[in-house]
Amino acid sequence: MVSTLLKALVVFGSLLASPSMAVEKGNLSGFRIGDSSFTDVALSDDVVRIKVPLKMTLFESIVVKSNEGIRRVEQKALTPVKYNFKATIDRSNHFYVSDYHVETVPVKWDHSTRYWTVEVNFFKRFGEGQDLEESVGSMTISGKLEGERRLYVLKGKAKQIFNNKQSQPMLMVEMDSPISPEKGNIARRETPAAL
């Protein structure tokens, strides 16, 4: 019993003394892309945030009875709900919406063109305290970032329908925010316009 406690203290002490585990306040350089946002590290003021506008449509099972008395189960789309998930540009984030856990994982960021690619994972939550999760699927969204300072909006188009094990739709996710034209760029001409 005592030797087990000593071994645990030695292992714990070696983890604390490891320089790779040390992260200064506001310094996120030690994190790899995809690290969780559940860390205890305080965010600095220069963190870039991105609004990811998604429209989620849930489906419910209904029983339809025909005139002949035959019953069949169909999926009925509920009212779509729009969400603006505010994600950070360089690490994953977790959001909990109704019975779903949504995770955004950044994949690629091109600073010069302002194109950002993010993988969005969806998990269905079950149980009394919604402690159990089952993966529904994932989709990759890429688009141009528009905005100023440290708050941007992801502009692009994407649509994905996720099916259950019986191949019936259970969740439809859409992103339809077109890229607005650049200011001052009305038209480009190959030859100069005649005056």
PyMOL commands that place a pseudoatom at each C-alpha (Angstrom):
pseudoatom trace, name=CA, resn=MET, resi=1, chain=A, elem=C, hetatm=0, pos=[0.000, 0.000, 0.000]
pseudoatom trace, name=CA, resn=VAL, resi=2, chain=A, elem=C, hetatm=0, pos=[2.736, 2.462, 0.978]
pseudoatom trace, name=CA, resn=SER, resi=3, chain=A, elem=C, hetatm=0, pos=[4.914, 1.467, -1.969]
pseudoatom trace, name=CA, resn=THR, resi=4, chain=A, elem=C, hetatm=0, pos=[2.006, 2.015, -4.344]
pseudoatom trace, name=CA, resn=LEU, resi=5, chain=A, elem=C, hetatm=0, pos=[1.492, 5.527, -2.970]
pseudoatom trace, name=CA, resn=LEU, resi=6, chain=A, elem=C, hetatm=0, pos=[5.203, 6.285, -3.318]
pseudoatom trace, name=CA, resn=LYS, resi=7, chain=A, elem=C, hetatm=0, pos=[5.212, 5.092, -6.922]
pseudoatom trace, name=CA, resn=ALA, resi=8, chain=A, elem=C, hetatm=0, pos=[2.197, 7.270, -7.685]
pseudoatom trace, name=CA, resn=LEU, resi=9, chain=A, elem=C, hetatm=0, pos=[3.876, 10.323, -6.117]
pseudoatom trace, name=CA, resn=VAL, resi=10, chain=A, elem=C, hetatm=0, pos=[7.078, 9.705, -8.107]
pseudoatom trace, name=CA, resn=VAL, resi=11, chain=A, elem=C, hetatm=0, pos=[5.147, 9.419, -11.385]
pseudoatom trace, name=CA, resn=PHE, resi=12, chain=A, elem=C, hetatm=0, pos=[3.070, 12.505, -10.591]
pseudoatom trace, name=CA, resn=GLY, resi=13, chain=A, elem=C, hetatm=0, pos=[6.170, 14.492, -9.621]
pseudoatom trace, name=CA, resn=SER, resi=14, chain=A, elem=C, hetatm=0, pos=[7.966, 13.533, -12.818]
pseudoatom trace, name=CA, resn=LEU, resi=15, chain=A, elem=C, hetatm=0, pos=[4.990, 14.692, -14.885]
pseudoatom trace, name=CA, resn=LEU, resi=16, chain=A, elem=C, hetatm=0, pos=[4.968, 18.051, -13.129]
pseudoatom trace, name=CA, resn=ALA, resi=17, chain=A, elem=C, hetatm=0, pos=[8.693, 18.491, -13.606]
pseudoatom trace, name=CA, resn=SER, resi=18, chain=A, elem=C, hetatm=0, pos=[8.545, 17.721, -17.331]
pseudoatom trace, name=CA, resn=PRO, resi=19, chain=A, elem=C, hetatm=0, pos=[9.218, 20.912, -19.356]
pseudoatom trace, name=CA, resn=SER, resi=20, chain=A, elem=C, hetatm=0, pos=[7.006, 19.744, -22.216]
pseudoatom trace, name=CA, resn=MET, resi=21, chain=A, elem=C, hetatm=0, pos=[3.980, 19.930, -19.933]
pseudoatom trace, name=CA, resn=ALA, resi=22, chain=A, elem=C, hetatm=0, pos=[4.656, 23.534, -18.854]
pseudoatom trace, name=CA, resn=VAL, resi=23, chain=A, elem=C, hetatm=0, pos=[2.458, 26.118, -20.556]
pseudoatom trace, name=CA, resn=GLU, resi=24, chain=A, elem=C, hetatm=0, pos=[2.694, 29.781, -19.746]
pseudoatom trace, name=CA, resn=LYS, resi=25, chain=A, elem=C, hetatm=0, pos=[-0.482, 31.789, -19.319]
pseudoatom trace, name=CA, resn=GLY, resi=26, chain=A, elem=C, hetatm=0, pos=[-1.729, 32.876, -22.725]
pseudoatom trace, name=CA, resn=ASN, resi=27, chain=A, elem=C, hetatm=0, pos=[0.920, 30.897, -24.608]
pseudoatom trace, name=CA, resn=LEU, resi=28, chain=A, elem=C, hetatm=0, pos=[-0.767, 28.247, -26.739]
pseudoatom trace, name=CA, resn=SER, resi=29, chain=A, elem=C, hetatm=0, pos=[2.324, 27.306, -28.741]
pseudoatom trace, name=CA, resn=GLY, resi=30, chain=A, elem=C, hetatm=0, pos=[2.666, 24.042, -26.815]
pseudoatom trace, name=CA, resn=PHE, resi=31, chain=A, elem=C, hetatm=0, pos=[-0.705, 22.791, -28.062]
pseudoatom trace, name=CA, resn=ARG, resi=32, chain=A, elem=C, hetatm=0, pos=[-1.135, 20.817, -31.260]
pseudoatom trace, name=CA, resn=ILE, resi=33, chain=A, elem=C, hetatm=0, pos=[-4.040, 21.462, -33.589]
pseudoatom trace, name=CA, resn=GLY, resi=34, chain=A, elem=C, hetatm=0, pos=[-6.982, 19.510, -32.325]
pseudoatom trace, name=CA, resn=ASP, resi=35, chain=A, elem=C, hetatm=0, pos=[-6.191, 19.820, -28.615]
pseudoatom trace, name=CA, resn=SER, resi=36, chain=A, elem=C, hetatm=0, pos=[-9.258, 20.083, -26.470]
pseudoatom trace, name=CA, resn=SER, resi=37, chain=A, elem=C, hetatm=0, pos=[-10.751, 23.325, -25.239]
pseudoatom trace, name=CA, resn=PHE, resi=38, chain=A, elem=C, hetatm=0, pos=[-11.333, 21.663, -21.867]
pseudoatom trace, name=CA, resn=THR, resi=39, chain=A, elem=C, hetatm=0, pos=[-7.826, 22.654, -20.739]
pseudoatom trace, name=CA, resn=ASP, resi=40, chain=A, elem=C, hetatm=0, pos=[-7.271, 24.875, -17.726]
pseudoatom trace, name=CA, resn=VAL, resi=41, chain=A, elem=C, hetatm=0, pos=[-5.075, 27.315, -19.637]
pseudoatom trace, name=CA, resn=ALA, resi=42, chain=A, elem=C, hetatm=0, pos=[-6.450, 30.854, -19.656]
pseudoatom trace, name=CA, resn=LEU, resi=43, chain=A, elem=C, hetatm=0, pos=[-6.918, 32.326, -23.118]
pseudoatom trace, name=CA, resn=SER, resi=44, chain=A, elem=C, hetatm=0, pos=[-5.051, 35.493, -23.973]
pseudoatom trace, name=CA, resn=ASP, resi=45, chain=A, elem=C, hetatm=0, pos=[-6.721, 38.541, -25.447]
pseudoatom trace, name=CA, resn=ASP, resi=46, chain=A, elem=C, hetatm=0, pos=[-5.251, 37.907, -28.909]
pseudoatom trace, name=CA, resn=VAL, resi=47, chain=A, elem=C, hetatm=0, pos=[-7.107, 34.639, -29.576]
pseudoatom trace, name=CA, resn=VAL, resi=48, chain=A, elem=C, hetatm=0, pos=[-8.867, 34.664, -32.939]
pseudoatom trace, name=CA, resn=ARG, resi=49, chain=A, elem=C, hetatm=0, pos=[-12.494, 33.513, -32.768]
pseudoatom trace, name=CA, resn=ILE, resi=50, chain=A, elem=C, hetatm=0, pos=[-14.622, 32.400, -35.689]
pseudoatom trace, name=CA, resn=LYS, resi=51, chain=A, elem=C, hetatm=0, pos=[-18.402, 32.184, -35.887]
pseudoatom trace, name=CA, resn=VAL, resi=52, chain=A, elem=C, hetatm=0, pos=[-19.421, 28.980, -37.653]
pseudoatom trace, name=CA, resn=PRO, resi=53, chain=A, elem=C, hetatm=0, pos=[-23.082, 29.431, -38.722]
pseudoatom trace, name=CA, resn=LEU, resi=54, chain=A, elem=C, hetatm=0, pos=[-24.812, 26.040, -38.948]
pseudoatom trace, name=CA, resn=LYS, resi=55, chain=A, elem=C, hetatm=0, pos=[-28.463, 25.184, -39.434]
pseudoatom trace, name=CA, resn=MET, resi=56, chain=A, elem=C, hetatm=0, pos=[-29.365, 21.875, -37.796]
pseudoatom trace, name=CA, resn=THR, resi=57, chain=A, elem=C, hetatm=0, pos=[-32.568, 19.985, -38.633]
pseudoatom trace, name=CA, resn=LEU, resi=58, chain=A, elem=C, hetatm=0, pos=[-33.515, 17.071, -36.396]
pseudoatom trace, name=CA, resn=PHE, resi=59, chain=A, elem=C, hetatm=0, pos=[-35.759, 14.224, -37.509]
pseudoatom trace, name=CA, resn=GLU, resi=60, chain=A, elem=C, hetatm=0, pos=[-38.288, 12.293, -35.450]
pseudoatom trace, name=CA, resn=SER, resi=61, chain=A, elem=C, hetatm=0, pos=[-39.785, 8.879, -36.130]
pseudoatom trace, name=CA, resn=ILE, resi=62, chain=A, elem=C, hetatm=0, pos=[-43.516, 8.782, -36.757]
pseudoatom trace, name=CA, resn=VAL, resi=63, chain=A, elem=C, hetatm=0, pos=[-45.772, 5.790, -37.442]
pseudoatom trace, name=CA, resn=VAL, resi=64, chain=A, elem=C, hetatm=0, pos=[-47.910, 6.137, -40.561]
pseudoatom trace, name=CA, resn=LYS, resi=65, chain=A, elem=C, hetatm=0, pos=[-50.906, 3.866, -41.089]
pseudoatom trace, name=CA, resn=SER, resi=66, chain=A, elem=C, hetatm=0, pos=[-52.199, 3.353, -44.634]
pseudoatom trace, name=CA, resn=ASN, resi=67, chain=A, elem=C, hetatm=0, pos=[-55.842, 2.793, -45.645]
pseudoatom trace, name=CA, resn=GLU, resi=68, chain=A, elem=C, hetatm=0, pos=[-55.159, -0.955, -45.786]
pseudoatom trace, name=CA, resn=GLY, resi=69, chain=A, elem=C, hetatm=0, pos=[-54.055, -0.951, -42.136]
pseudoatom trace, name=CA, resn=ILE, resi=70, chain=A, elem=C, hetatm=0, pos=[-50.319, -1.337, -42.875]
pseudoatom trace, name=CA, resn=ARG, resi=71, chain=A, elem=C, hetatm=0, pos=[-48.058, 0.564, -40.515]
pseudoatom trace, name=CA, resn=ARG, resi=72, chain=A, elem=C, hetatm=0, pos=[-44.664, 1.906, -41.462]
pseudoatom trace, name=CA, resn=VAL, resi=73, chain=A, elem=C, hetatm=0, pos=[-42.168, 4.176, -39.738]
pseudoatom trace, name=CA, resn=GLU, resi=74, chain=A, elem=C, hetatm=0, pos=[-41.178, 7.402, -41.464]
pseudoatom trace, name=CA, resn=GLN, resi=75, chain=A, elem=C, hetatm=0, pos=[-38.873, 10.238, -40.520]
pseudoatom trace, name=CA, resn=LYS, resi=76, chain=A, elem=C, hetatm=0, pos=[-40.366, 13.715, -40.175]
pseudoatom trace, name=CA, resn=ALA, resi=77, chain=A, elem=C, hetatm=0, pos=[-38.139, 16.790, -40.260]
pseudoatom trace, name=CA, resn=LEU, resi=78, chain=A, elem=C, hetatm=0, pos=[-38.574, 19.149, -37.327]
pseudoatom trace, name=CA, resn=THR, resi=79, chain=A, elem=C, hetatm=0, pos=[-38.137, 22.902, -37.546]
pseudoatom trace, name=CA, resn=PRO, resi=80, chain=A, elem=C, hetatm=0, pos=[-34.542, 23.802, -38.467]
pseudoatom trace, name=CA, resn=VAL, resi=81, chain=A, elem=C, hetatm=0, pos=[-32.611, 25.787, -35.861]
pseudoatom trace, name=CA, resn=LYS, resi=82, chain=A, elem=C, hetatm=0, pos=[-29.713, 28.121, -36.689]
pseudoatom trace, name=CA, resn=TYR, resi=83, chain=A, elem=C, hetatm=0, pos=[-26.660, 28.228, -34.427]
pseudoatom trace, name=CA, resn=ASN, resi=84, chain=A, elem=C, hetatm=0, pos=[-23.559, 30.421, -34.441]
pseudoatom trace, name=CA, resn=PHE, resi=85, chain=A, elem=C, hetatm=0, pos=[-20.821, 28.303, -32.897]
pseudoatom trace, name=CA, resn=LYS, resi=86, chain=A, elem=C, hetatm=0, pos=[-17.978, 30.562, -31.768]
pseudoatom trace, name=CA, resn=ALA, resi=87, chain=A, elem=C, hetatm=0, pos=[-14.809, 28.509, -32.296]
pseudoatom trace, name=CA, resn=THR, resi=88, chain=A, elem=C, hetatm=0, pos=[-11.142, 29.382, -31.861]
pseudoatom trace, name=CA, resn=ILE, resi=89, chain=A, elem=C, hetatm=0, pos=[-8.965, 29.246, -34.944]
pseudoatom trace, name=CA, resn=ASP, resi=90, chain=A, elem=C, hetatm=0, pos=[-6.176, 27.031, -33.623]
pseudoatom trace, name=CA, resn=ARG, resi=91, chain=A, elem=C, hetatm=0, pos=[-7.743, 24.353, -31.410]
pseudoatom trace, name=CA, resn=SER, resi=92, chain=A, elem=C, hetatm=0, pos=[-10.831, 22.216, -31.048]
pseudoatom trace, name=CA, resn=ASN, resi=93, chain=A, elem=C, hetatm=0, pos=[-13.974, 23.387, -29.305]
pseudoatom trace, name=CA, resn=HIS, resi=94, chain=A, elem=C, hetatm=0, pos=[-16.955, 21.556, -27.816]
pseudoatom trace, name=CA, resn=PHE, resi=95, chain=A, elem=C, hetatm=0, pos=[-20.586, 22.677, -27.944]
pseudoatom trace, name=CA, resn=TYR, resi=96, chain=A, elem=C, hetatm=0, pos=[-23.665, 21.001, -26.454]
pseudoatom trace, name=CA, resn=VAL, resi=97, chain=A, elem=C, hetatm=0, pos=[-26.936, 21.583, -28.294]
pseudoatom trace, name=CA, resn=SER, resi=98, chain=A, elem=C, hetatm=0, pos=[-30.138, 19.734, -27.257]
pseudoatom trace, name=CA, resn=ASP, resi=99, chain=A, elem=C, hetatm=0, pos=[-29.204, 16.028, -27.494]
pseudoatom trace, name=CA, resn=TYR, resi=100, chain=A, elem=C, hetatm=0, pos=[-26.031, 16.588, -29.521]
pseudoatom trace, name=CA, resn=HIS, resi=101, chain=A, elem=C, hetatm=0, pos=[-22.368, 17.231, -28.786]
pseudoatom trace, name=CA, resn=VAL, resi=102, chain=A, elem=C, hetatm=0, pos=[-20.727, 19.234, -31.587]
pseudoatom trace, name=CA, resn=GLU, resi=103, chain=A, elem=C, hetatm=0, pos=[-16.925, 19.367, -31.840]
pseudoatom trace, name=CA, resn=THR, resi=104, chain=A, elem=C, hetatm=0, pos=[-15.018, 21.660, -34.196]
pseudoatom trace, name=CA, resn=VAL, resi=105, chain=A, elem=C, hetatm=0, pos=[-11.481, 20.598, -35.095]
pseudoatom trace, name=CA, resn=PRO, resi=106, chain=A, elem=C, hetatm=0, pos=[-9.398, 23.008, -37.211]
pseudoatom trace, name=CA, resn=VAL, resi=107, chain=A, elem=C, hetatm=0, pos=[-7.701, 21.345, -40.185]
pseudoatom trace, name=CA, resn=LYS, resi=108, chain=A, elem=C, hetatm=0, pos=[-6.077, 24.056, -42.317]
pseudoatom trace, name=CA, resn=TRP, resi=109, chain=A, elem=C, hetatm=0, pos=[-5.640, 27.822, -42.176]
pseudoatom trace, name=CA, resn=ASP, resi=110, chain=A, elem=C, hetatm=0, pos=[-4.253, 29.805, -45.119]
pseudoatom trace, name=CA, resn=HIS, resi=111, chain=A, elem=C, hetatm=0, pos=[-3.424, 33.244, -43.767]
pseudoatom trace, name=CA, resn=SER, resi=112, chain=A, elem=C, hetatm=0, pos=[-2.843, 34.930, -47.133]
pseudoatom trace, name=CA, resn=THR, resi=113, chain=A, elem=C, hetatm=0, pos=[-6.204, 33.967, -48.690]
pseudoatom trace, name=CA, resn=ARG, resi=114, chain=A, elem=C, hetatm=0, pos=[-8.098, 33.770, -45.362]
pseudoatom trace, name=CA, resn=TYR, resi=115, chain=A, elem=C, hetatm=0, pos=[-9.410, 30.304, -46.172]
pseudoatom trace, name=CA, resn=TRP, resi=116, chain=A, elem=C, hetatm=0, pos=[-10.072, 28.108, -43.138]
pseudoatom trace, name=CA, resn=THR, resi=117, chain=A, elem=C, hetatm=0, pos=[-10.961, 24.425, -43.119]
pseudoatom trace, name=CA, resn=VAL, resi=118, chain=A, elem=C, hetatm=0, pos=[-12.622, 22.851, -40.097]
pseudoatom trace, name=CA, resn=GLU, resi=119, chain=A, elem=C, hetatm=0, pos=[-13.890, 19.342, -39.392]
pseudoatom trace, name=CA, resn=VAL, resi=120, chain=A, elem=C, hetatm=0, pos=[-17.165, 19.282, -37.469]
pseudoatom trace, name=CA, resn=ASN, resi=121, chain=A, elem=C, hetatm=0, pos=[-17.939, 16.074, -35.526]
pseudoatom trace, name=CA, resn=PHE, resi=122, chain=A, elem=C, hetatm=0, pos=[-21.440, 15.276, -34.286]
pseudoatom trace, name=CA, resn=PHE, resi=123, chain=A, elem=C, hetatm=0, pos=[-22.238, 12.959, -31.364]
pseudoatom trace, name=CA, resn=LYS, resi=124, chain=A, elem=C, hetatm=0, pos=[-25.721, 11.910, -30.159]
pseudoatom trace, name=CA, resn=ARG, resi=125, chain=A, elem=C, hetatm=0, pos=[-26.032, 12.028, -26.357]
pseudoatom trace, name=CA, resn=PHE, resi=126, chain=A, elem=C, hetatm=0, pos=[-27.940, 9.365, -24.413]
pseudoatom trace, name=CA, resn=GLY, resi=127, chain=A, elem=C, hetatm=0, pos=[-28.635, 8.337, -20.874]
pseudoatom trace, name=CA, resn=GLU, resi=128, chain=A, elem=C, hetatm=0, pos=[-30.085, 9.851, -17.756]
pseudoatom trace, name=CA, resn=GLY, resi=129, chain=A, elem=C, hetatm=0, pos=[-27.429, 12.542, -17.431]
pseudoatom trace, name=CA, resn=GLN, resi=130, chain=A, elem=C, hetatm=0, pos=[-26.563, 12.382, -21.138]
pseudoatom trace, name=CA, resn=ASP, resi=131, chain=A, elem=C, hetatm=0, pos=[-23.208, 10.834, -20.230]
pseudoatom trace, name=CA, resn=LEU, resi=132, chain=A, elem=C, hetatm=0, pos=[-23.190, 8.356, -23.131]
pseudoatom trace, name=CA, resn=GLU, resi=133, chain=A, elem=C, hetatm=0, pos=[-22.347, 9.481, -26.649]
pseudoatom trace, name=CA, resn=GLU, resi=134, chain=A, elem=C, hetatm=0, pos=[-22.528, 7.807, -30.036]
pseudoatom trace, name=CA, resn=SER, resi=135, chain=A, elem=C, hetatm=0, pos=[-20.800, 9.218, -33.098]
pseudoatom trace, name=CA, resn=VAL, resi=136, chain=A, elem=C, hetatm=0, pos=[-23.272, 10.348, -35.745]
pseudoatom trace, name=CA, resn=GLY, resi=137, chain=A, elem=C, hetatm=0, pos=[-20.666, 11.440, -38.270]
pseudoatom trace, name=CA, resn=SER, resi=138, chain=A, elem=C, hetatm=0, pos=[-18.490, 14.328, -39.351]
pseudoatom trace, name=CA, resn=MET, resi=139, chain=A, elem=C, hetatm=0, pos=[-18.282, 16.853, -42.128]
pseudoatom trace, name=CA, resn=THR, resi=140, chain=A, elem=C, hetatm=0, pos=[-15.488, 19.062, -43.411]
pseudoatom trace, name=CA, resn=ILE, resi=141, chain=A, elem=C, hetatm=0, pos=[-16.305, 22.706, -44.023]
pseudoatom trace, name=CA, resn=SER, resi=142, chain=A, elem=C, hetatm=0, pos=[-14.020, 25.182, -45.733]
pseudoatom trace, name=CA, resn=GLY, resi=143, chain=A, elem=C, hetatm=0, pos=[-14.632, 28.768, -46.582]
pseudoatom trace, name=CA, resn=LYS, resi=144, chain=A, elem=C, hetatm=0, pos=[-13.380, 32.311, -46.433]
pseudoatom trace, name=CA, resn=LEU, resi=145, chain=A, elem=C, hetatm=0, pos=[-13.191, 34.247, -43.189]
pseudoatom trace, name=CA, resn=GLU, resi=146, chain=A, elem=C, hetatm=0, pos=[-14.774, 37.681, -43.173]
pseudoatom trace, name=CA, resn=GLY, resi=147, chain=A, elem=C, hetatm=0, pos=[-14.561, 40.174, -40.374]
pseudoatom trace, name=CA, resn=GLU, resi=148, chain=A, elem=C, hetatm=0, pos=[-12.187, 42.401, -38.496]
pseudoatom trace, name=CA, resn=ARG, resi=149, chain=A, elem=C, hetatm=0, pos=[-9.812, 42.225, -35.592]
pseudoatom trace, name=CA, resn=ARG, resi=150, chain=A, elem=C, hetatm=0, pos=[-10.165, 38.937, -33.765]
pseudoatom trace, name=CA, resn=LEU, resi=151, chain=A, elem=C, hetatm=0, pos=[-13.760, 37.998, -34.638]
pseudoatom trace, name=CA, resn=TYR, resi=152, chain=A, elem=C, hetatm=0, pos=[-14.498, 36.481, -38.037]
pseudoatom trace, name=CA, resn=VAL, resi=153, chain=A, elem=C, hetatm=0, pos=[-17.429, 34.727, -39.712]
pseudoatom trace, name=CA, resn=LEU, resi=154, chain=A, elem=C, hetatm=0, pos=[-16.892, 31.600, -41.820]
pseudoatom trace, name=CA, resn=LYS, resi=155, chain=A, elem=C, hetatm=0, pos=[-18.527, 32.061, -45.230]
pseudoatom trace, name=CA, resn=GLY, resi=156, chain=A, elem=C, hetatm=0, pos=[-19.167, 29.083, -47.475]
pseudoatom trace, name=CA, resn=LYS, resi=157, chain=A, elem=C, hetatm=0, pos=[-21.620, 26.343, -48.417]
pseudoatom trace, name=CA, resn=ALA, resi=158, chain=A, elem=C, hetatm=0, pos=[-21.968, 22.807, -47.112]
pseudoatom trace, name=CA, resn=LYS, resi=159, chain=A, elem=C, hetatm=0, pos=[-24.730, 20.287, -46.531]
pseudoatom trace, name=CA, resn=GLN, resi=160, chain=A, elem=C, hetatm=0, pos=[-24.699, 16.834, -44.972]
pseudoatom trace, name=CA, resn=ILE, resi=161, chain=A, elem=C, hetatm=0, pos=[-27.457, 14.411, -43.980]
pseudoatom trace, name=CA, resn=PHE, resi=162, chain=A, elem=C, hetatm=0, pos=[-26.581, 11.893, -41.286]
pseudoatom trace, name=CA, resn=ASN, resi=163, chain=A, elem=C, hetatm=0, pos=[-28.489, 8.606, -41.201]
pseudoatom trace, name=CA, resn=ASN, resi=164, chain=A, elem=C, hetatm=0, pos=[-29.121, 6.164, -38.369]
pseudoatom trace, name=CA, resn=LYS, resi=165, chain=A, elem=C, hetatm=0, pos=[-28.338, 2.439, -38.529]
pseudoatom trace, name=CA, resn=GLN, resi=166, chain=A, elem=C, hetatm=0, pos=[-31.578, 1.780, -40.422]
pseudoatom trace, name=CA, resn=SER, resi=167, chain=A, elem=C, hetatm=0, pos=[-30.467, 4.286, -43.102]
pseudoatom trace, name=CA, resn=GLN, resi=168, chain=A, elem=C, hetatm=0, pos=[-33.124, 6.788, -42.086]
pseudoatom trace, name=CA, resn=PRO, resi=169, chain=A, elem=C, hetatm=0, pos=[-32.207, 10.466, -41.692]
pseudoatom trace, name=CA, resn=MET, resi=170, chain=A, elem=C, hetatm=0, pos=[-31.650, 11.643, -38.140]
pseudoatom trace, name=CA, resn=LEU, resi=171, chain=A, elem=C, hetatm=0, pos=[-29.783, 14.944, -38.572]
pseudoatom trace, name=CA, resn=MET, resi=172, chain=A, elem=C, hetatm=0, pos=[-29.286, 17.377, -41.433]
pseudoatom trace, name=CA, resn=VAL, resi=173, chain=A, elem=C, hetatm=0, pos=[-26.632, 20.086, -41.127]
pseudoatom trace, name=CA, resn=GLU, resi=174, chain=A, elem=C, hetatm=0, pos=[-26.400, 22.994, -43.554]
pseudoatom trace, name=CA, resn=MET, resi=175, chain=A, elem=C, hetatm=0, pos=[-24.160, 25.999, -43.900]
pseudoatom trace, name=CA, resn=ASP, resi=176, chain=A, elem=C, hetatm=0, pos=[-25.257, 28.510, -46.509]
pseudoatom trace, name=CA, resn=SER, resi=177, chain=A, elem=C, hetatm=0, pos=[-23.539, 31.815, -45.995]
pseudoatom trace, name=CA, resn=PRO, resi=178, chain=A, elem=C, hetatm=0, pos=[-22.306, 33.111, -49.353]
pseudoatom trace, name=CA, resn=ILE, resi=179, chain=A, elem=C, hetatm=0, pos=[-19.082, 35.043, -49.624]
pseudoatom trace, name=CA, resn=SER, resi=180, chain=A, elem=C, hetatm=0, pos=[-19.824, 38.726, -50.030]
pseudoatom trace, name=CA, resn=PRO, resi=181, chain=A, elem=C, hetatm=0, pos=[-18.034, 40.658, -52.765]
pseudoatom trace, name=CA, resn=GLU, resi=182, chain=A, elem=C, hetatm=0, pos=[-14.934, 42.574, -51.831]
pseudoatom trace, name=CA, resn=LYS, resi=183, chain=A, elem=C, hetatm=0, pos=[-15.437, 46.281, -51.184]
pseudoatom trace, name=CA, resn=GLY, resi=184, chain=A, elem=C, hetatm=0, pos=[-14.404, 48.477, -54.085]
pseudoatom trace, name=CA, resn=ASN, resi=185, chain=A, elem=C, hetatm=0, pos=[-14.008, 45.553, -56.465]
pseudoatom trace, name=CA, resn=ILE, resi=186, chain=A, elem=C, hetatm=0, pos=[-16.987, 46.144, -58.746]
pseudoatom trace, name=CA, resn=ALA, resi=187, chain=A, elem=C, hetatm=0, pos=[-15.605, 44.765, -62.004]
pseudoatom trace, name=CA, resn=ARG, resi=188, chain=A, elem=C, hetatm=0, pos=[-12.294, 43.801, -63.525]
pseudoatom trace, name=CA, resn=ARG, resi=189, chain=A, elem=C, hetatm=0, pos=[-11.603, 44.640, -67.139]
pseudoatom trace, name=CA, resn=GLU, resi=190, chain=A, elem=C, hetatm=0, pos=[-8.908, 43.323, -69.405]
pseudoatom trace, name=CA, resn=THR, resi=191, chain=A, elem=C, hetatm=0, pos=[-8.690, 46.580, -71.353]
pseudoatom trace, name=CA, resn=PRO, resi=192, chain=A, elem=C, hetatm=0, pos=[-9.109, 50.114, -70.034]
pseudoatom trace, name=CA, resn=ALA, resi=193, chain=A, elem=C, hetatm=0, pos=[-12.592, 51.576, -70.408]
pseudoatom trace, name=CA, resn=ALA, resi=194, chain=A, elem=C, hetatm=0, pos=[-13.029, 54.243, -73.053]
pseudoatom trace, name=CA, resn=LEU, resi=195, chain=A, elem=C, hetatm=0, pos=[-13.813, 57.691, -71.727]
for i in range(1, 195): cmd.bond("trace and resi %d" % i, "trace and resi %d" % (i + 1))
show_as sticks, trace
zoom trace
